[in-house]
Amino acid sequence: MSAYRRIPVSGEGFKPYDVIVGAGLLEDAETWVGPFLVNKRVVMVTDSNVGPLHADRILAQFEAAGHKTHKIVVPAGEESKSYDGLKFVVDAMLDYGLDRKDVVIALGGGVIGDLTGFACAIYMRGIDFIQIPTTVLAQVEFVRRRQDGHRPRKGQEPDRRLLAAAPGAVRSGYPQNPAGA
């Protein structure tokens, strides 16, 4: 298991949650998400860029531990943050029959985090939502996530290898960082 740090987040008006920070967390995703899998079902929402790189490897960990998994892949880019993108995700959640015992994981940047958070909020408020942000900007948006009406129970900083794949994405997040402080 990789070394990580758990940072508790609490405040008035939302349910406390932990942010998990560390390198190599993707290899141990089931270890730190497993305690939340009451019903043993995991749905991952990702996009056509990030999904092929990491989704199957992460979901394989859950399957090896006996959990049922399902992957929802939307096209990469802002166009997925639309009514059609939302409908696609919510329809997939309905088809899979998710309930509050299940866990939804958002694996991707800000579009995926926003889309998945809002889909969870309107599909079934209170369903466990875990965000695995893959860009610095998505990390910042996760910290500031109050506009989508969903309060995640857990989250994580991105793995360094994800950021190394797109160095421009690291720079694009820097201007937003002071806003989250």
N, C-alpha and C positions, 0 to 999 in steps of 0.2 A: 504494500500500500504506500502511496506517495505521502510525503509530509505536507500537511495543510494546516491552515488556521481557521477556526470557526469564530465568526464575529456576530454576536447577537445584536439584532436590531429591534428596538421597541419604541413605542411612542403612543401618544394619545390618539384614539380614533382608528387604530388598525391593529390587527393580530400580530404579535411578535413573530419574527422569523430570523433565520441565520443566513449569513453570507459566508460562503466557504471560499477561501483564497489559497491558491497553491499551484505549483507546476505539476503537470502530469495527472490532474484529476480525471481526465477522460478515461484513463486506464482503470480507474477505480470507481466509476460512476455508480455501479450497482451497490457498492459498499456504503456510500453515503446517502443514496436515495432509498435503498432497500427498507429501512425502518418505516418509511411512509407508505409502503405497498401493502395495505391491509387486504385488498382484494386481488393482489398480484397481477394487475393489468397496468400497462404503461403505454401511453400514446405519445409519440414524438412528432412535433410539427417542425418542419425544416424547409429549406428551399433547394432549388435545383443546383445551386453552387456548393453549399455546405454539406447537404445531405450525402452526396456521393463520396465525399471525403471522410466523413466521420459517423454518420447515422447508423449504418449497419454494424460497425465495430462496437458502438455503445450499446445498441439494442441486443447484440449477441451476448453481452454480459448478463443482461436481465433474463434472456431466454435460458442461459446456462444455469441460472439460479432458480429456474422453474416458473418464471413470470411470463404471462402472455403479453405480446407486444404488437403494436400497430404503428405504421409510419404514414404520416400525411405530408406529402411534398407539394409545395406550391412553386410557381415560377419565381426565379430570383428577380428582385427589383421592386421599386415603389408601386408598380401597377398591381401587385398582389395585396397591397394595403388599400382595398376597395371593397365595395359591397359584394362583388362576385368572389373575391378572395375569401372574405368572411363567410359567405354562404357555403363555399366549398369546404372550409374547415368545420363549420358547425354541422353541415350535412354529414360529413365523415364521422364526427363525434356521435351524432344521432344513430348512424348506421352501425357503429361499433357498440352502442348502448352504454356509453360511459355513465358512471354514477359517482357519488361523492367518495367512494372508497378507492377510486382510481386516481392515477397521477398523470398529468399532462406535462410534457417537457418541451420547452421551446429551445431549439438548437439553431442559433443563427444570430444575425445582426438585429438592428432596431426594428426593421419591418416585421421580422418573425416575432420578436418580443411583443411589439404592439398588437399585431394581429392575433397572436395566441392568447395574450392577456385579455383582450376584449372579447374574443370568442369564448373563453372560459367564463368571463363575467356574465355574458348574456345566455350562455348555454346552461350553466348551473353554478350560480354563485356559491363559493365555498369549496369547489373541487380543488384539490391540491395542484398547484402550478409551480413548476420549477423551471427557472430560466438558466440556460447555459449560453451566455453572450459570447459572440465570437469576434466582436470589434470593441475598441475602446469606447466609441460612442454608445454602443449598446450597453456597456457597463454603466455609463453615466445615466443613460435613460432608465436603466433598471433601478438605480438608486433613487431617481426622481419619479418613479412610477406611481403616480397618484391620479393621473388623468384618465387611466383606463378603467378605474373602478374596481380593480382586483388587487388584493394584497397577497403577494406570494409568500409561501412559508420558507422557502429556501432559494438560494441562488449561488452562483459561483463566478469568479473571475475567469476570463478565457485562458486556455492553455497557451503557452508561449508559441507553440508551433502554429497555432491558428493565426496569431498576429504576424508571424514571420512570413506567412503566405501572402500577405497584403500589407506591406509597410506603409502604403499611402493611407490605409484605413486607420493606422495608429495615429498618424498626424492629424487626420480629420477629426479625431475625438478630443484633441487637446483644447481647442477653444471652448468646448462645453464643460470641461472639468471644473473650472471655478464656479460655474452655476450650480453644480451639485454639492458644493462644500457648505 
